[in-house]
Amino acid sequence: VRIVDAGFEFAYVPSVPMQRIEAIARTCYKSEDRITDGSADTFVRTLRGRGHMAMLDHVTASVRFVVDRGATHEMVRHRIGVAFAQESTRYCNYSKAKFGSEIAVIRPCFWSEACRKFSIWHDAMGYAERAYFQLIAEGASPQEARSVLPNSLKTEIVVTADFTEWRHIFQQRTSAAAHPQMREVMVPLLAEFQKRWPAAFDDLGVQQ
Ligand SMILES: Cc1cc2nc3c(=O)[nH]c(=O)nc-3n(C[C@H](O)[C@H](O)[C@H](O)COP(=O)(O)OP(=O)(O)OC[C@H]3O[C@@H](n4cnc5c(N)ncnc54)[C@H](O)[C@@H]3O)c2cc1C
């Protein structure tokens, strides 16, 4: 069993999204003549202040998450303005050399390696891996053998969402009520969005 840390990286970064939103949204006011080199951020902040958030639907960003299957099960509940591509346990055969002939699991961010809960969890991962490999050895297909794979299984998912939906995702998934392993990736991701595109995201706070 290989233990890996959760993480993310951008899979697609829009170029000049604030300028794009401005160029499109000024149609509403027929104020295209007021576009200048530095006007986009201020204009997007004005839209935000008015609650004219639908204009943020016009740009998307894609993020590749490395998380466990529990986290992705929650992510795929988002329905509006969002698309997914996820590593498939139907098609990936983790007994193959390209996967290192082992299963990979995500380190639970709430237990230290020294604690008893971590060692109970670690033992369970070992049982699951052995059962998976025994089923494959008996001729089971990966889509059959996956029945014994744990929630902690490492998976990759690319989430493409428009900026309106990313705002909604951050509001739900950085909240104190969200799962710790969701917050583990969403809190730093929100900080990254805020650094890149402050006019669209810097009003969102993170509950402690
Ligand atoms: C803390 C927390 C606990 C949760 N616990 C559970 C649980 O125990 N069980 C469970 O099943 N789920 C649970 N969920 C998942 C939750 O019910 C949603 O499915 C998930 O968070 C996706 O959010 P959303 O519905 O806002 O979807 P999104 O697709 O992100 O929707 C964005 C927004 O679009 C609008 N919208 C979307 N669809 C429609 C529609 N059909 N009609 C009108 N407006 C629409 C809504 O305003 C919605 O908020 C939980 C979520 C959170 C954050």
Ligand as a Chemical Component Dictionary entry (heavy atoms), coordinates in Angstrom:
data_LIG
# 
_chem_comp.id                   LIG 
_chem_comp.type                 NON-POLYMER 
_chem_comp.pdbx_formal_charge   0 
_chem_comp.three_letter_code    LIG 
# 
loop_
_chem_comp_atom.comp_id 
_chem_comp_atom.atom_id 
_chem_comp_atom.alt_atom_id 
_chem_comp_atom.type_symbol 
_chem_comp_atom.charge 
_chem_comp_atom.model_Cartn_x 
_chem_comp_atom.model_Cartn_y 
_chem_comp_atom.model_Cartn_z 
_chem_comp_atom.pdbx_ordinal 
LIG C1  C1  C 0 -21.690 20.204 4.724  1  
LIG C2  C2  C 0 -22.408 19.367 3.700  2  
LIG C3  C3  C 0 -23.078 18.221 4.094  3  
LIG C4  C4  C 0 -23.769 17.451 3.152  4  
LIG N1  N1  N 0 -24.395 16.314 3.564  5  
LIG C5  C5  C 0 -25.079 15.558 2.678  6  
LIG C6  C6  C 0 -25.776 14.358 3.083  7  
LIG O1  O1  O 0 -25.750 13.979 4.244  8  
LIG N2  N2  N 0 -26.433 13.645 2.127  9  
LIG C7  C7  C 0 -26.503 14.053 0.826  10 
LIG O2  O2  O 0 -27.152 13.394 0.013  11 
LIG N3  N3  N 0 -25.829 15.158 0.415  12 
LIG C8  C8  C 0 -25.137 15.905 1.284  13 
LIG N4  N4  N 0 -24.452 17.021 0.852  14 
LIG C9  C9  C 0 -24.446 17.339 -0.591 15 
LIG C10 C10 C 0 -25.463 18.433 -0.927 16 
LIG O3  O3  O 0 -26.788 18.004 -0.677 17 
LIG C11 C11 C 0 -25.352 18.853 -2.413 18 
LIG O4  O4  O 0 -25.730 17.760 -3.228 19 
LIG C12 C12 C 0 -23.965 19.265 -2.816 20 
LIG O5  O5  O 0 -23.369 20.043 -1.801 21 
LIG C13 C13 C 0 -24.003 20.044 -4.152 22 
LIG O6  O6  O 0 -24.441 21.368 -3.927 23 
LIG P1  P1  P 0 -25.618 22.066 -4.756 24 
LIG O7  O7  O 0 -26.873 21.338 -4.609 25 
LIG O8  O8  O 0 -25.592 23.499 -4.324 26 
LIG O9  O9  O 0 -25.192 21.807 -6.263 27 
LIG P2  P2  P 0 -24.578 22.710 -7.423 28 
LIG O10 O10 O 0 -24.614 21.948 -8.660 29 
LIG O11 O11 O 0 -23.231 23.184 -7.013 30 
LIG O12 O12 O 0 -25.625 23.849 -7.558 31 
LIG C14 C14 C 0 -25.282 25.193 -7.562 32 
LIG C15 C15 C 0 -26.536 25.959 -7.258 33 
LIG O13 O13 O 0 -27.379 25.920 -8.412 34 
LIG C16 C16 C 0 -28.751 25.929 -7.996 35 
LIG N5  N5  N 0 -29.387 24.715 -8.495 36 
LIG C17 C17 C 0 -28.798 23.513 -8.739 37 
LIG N6  N6  N 0 -29.708 22.647 -9.195 38 
LIG C18 C18 C 0 -30.891 23.296 -9.217 39 
LIG C19 C19 C 0 -32.211 22.938 -9.575 40 
LIG N7  N7  N 0 -32.503 21.708 -9.991 41 
LIG N8  N8  N 0 -33.174 23.870 -9.487 42 
LIG C20 C20 C 0 -32.898 25.106 -9.083 43 
LIG N9  N9  N 0 -31.677 25.533 -8.703 44 
LIG C21 C21 C 0 -30.686 24.629 -8.780 45 
LIG C22 C22 C 0 -28.754 25.976 -6.487 46 
LIG O14 O14 O 0 -28.825 27.319 -6.060 47 
LIG C23 C23 C 0 -27.409 25.395 -6.129 48 
LIG O15 O15 O 0 -26.964 25.777 -4.856 49 
LIG C24 C24 C 0 -23.766 17.823 1.765  50 
LIG C25 C25 C 0 -23.088 18.977 1.378  51 
LIG C26 C26 C 0 -22.415 19.747 2.315  52 
LIG C27 C27 C 0 -21.651 20.979 1.852  53 
# 
loop_
_chem_comp_bond.comp_id 
_chem_comp_bond.atom_id_1 
_chem_comp_bond.atom_id_2 
_chem_comp_bond.value_order 
_chem_comp_bond.pdbx_ordinal 
LIG C1  C2  SING 1  
LIG C2  C3  SING 2  
LIG C2  C26 DOUB 3  
LIG C3  C4  DOUB 4  
LIG C4  N1  SING 5  
LIG C4  C24 SING 6  
LIG N1  C5  DOUB 7  
LIG C5  C6  SING 8  
LIG C5  C8  SING 9  
LIG C6  O1  DOUB 10 
LIG C6  N2  SING 11 
LIG N2  C7  SING 12 
LIG C7  O2  DOUB 13 
LIG C7  N3  SING 14 
LIG N3  C8  DOUB 15 
LIG C8  N4  SING 16 
LIG N4  C9  SING 17 
LIG N4  C24 SING 18 
LIG C9  C10 SING 19 
LIG C10 O3  SING 20 
LIG C10 C11 SING 21 
LIG C11 O4  SING 22 
LIG C11 C12 SING 23 
LIG C12 O5  SING 24 
LIG C12 C13 SING 25 
LIG C13 O6  SING 26 
LIG O6  P1  SING 27 
LIG P1  O7  DOUB 28 
LIG P1  O8  SING 29 
LIG P1  O9  SING 30 
LIG O9  P2  SING 31 
LIG P2  O10 DOUB 32 
LIG P2  O11 SING 33 
LIG P2  O12 SING 34 
LIG O12 C14 SING 35 
LIG C14 C15 SING 36 
LIG C15 O13 SING 37 
LIG C15 C23 SING 38 
LIG O13 C16 SING 39 
LIG C16 N5  SING 40 
LIG C16 C22 SING 41 
LIG N5  C17 SING 42 
LIG N5  C21 SING 43 
LIG C17 N6  DOUB 44 
LIG N6  C18 SING 45 
LIG C18 C19 SING 46 
LIG C18 C21 DOUB 47 
LIG C19 N7  SING 48 
LIG C19 N8  DOUB 49 
LIG N8  C20 SING 50 
LIG C20 N9  DOUB 51 
LIG N9  C21 SING 52 
LIG C22 O14 SING 53 
LIG C22 C23 SING 54 
LIG C23 O15 SING 55 
LIG C24 C25 DOUB 56 
LIG C25 C26 SING 57 
LIG C26 C27 SING 58 
# 
